[in-house]
Amino acid sequence: MVREDIVGALQSALARGYPLKSAMQSLYNAGYSKLDIEEAARSMGNEGMPSQAQPVSTSEKKVVQRVSGYEKPTSSGSNILIYILGGVLVLLIGGLVATLIFREQVVDFIKGITG
């Protein structure tokens, strides 16, 4: 059974001027089955392709694109920043707790400054 998504991708690539072999290789690199790609190419008929599809080359290396850096270990520079921000957070929380505990003295101090 011909996969319509592969046929659509091949037709789109041909419409943009890419050669059939290049489009087939791109689909293979994207993880589609070689047999599915060849079957879809054969089913396209007279749309600028040879009657028998070119086999997809499997000798090329697959390129792995990293999308995120989750697996990347953090550098020591970012660890220092984390420690500094953590220290600032502890100081702010400590100041808030001290203000709540000594609120009467803080209010009297502010009244004395403002007059």
MOGIDA-V137868 format. One record per pair of residues at least 24 apart in sequence whose ideal C-beta (glycine too) atoms are under 8 Angstrom apart, sorted by the first residue. I is the first residue (numbers start at 1). J is the second residue. D is the distance in whole Angstrom. If there is no record, write none. Layout:
i: [I & I]
j: [J & J]
d: [D & D]
//
This chain:
i: [2 & 2 & 2 & 3 & 3 & 3 & 3 & 6 & 6 & 6 & 6 & 7 & 7 & 7 & 10 & 10 & 10 & 10 & 11 & 11 & 14 & 14 & 14 & 20 & 20 & 20 & 20 & 20 & 21 & 24 & 24 & 24 & 25 & 25 & 25 & 28 & 28 & 29 & 29 & 29 & 34]
j: [39 & 40 & 43 & 32 & 36 & 39 & 40 & 32 & 36 & 37 & 40 & 40 & 43 & 44 & 37 & 40 & 41 & 44 & 44 & 47 & 47 & 48 & 49 & 48 & 49 & 50 & 53 & 54 & 54 & 53 & 54 & 56 & 56 & 57 & 60 & 56 & 58 & 60 & 62 & 63 & 58]
d: [6 & 5 & 5 & 8 & 5 & 8 & 6 & 6 & 6 & 6 & 4 & 5 & 6 & 6 & 8 & 6 & 6 & 6 & 7 & 7 & 6 & 6 & 7 & 7 & 5 & 8 & 7 & 7 & 5 & 7 & 7 & 5 & 6 & 7 & 7 & 4 & 8 & 8 & 6 & 7 & 7]
//
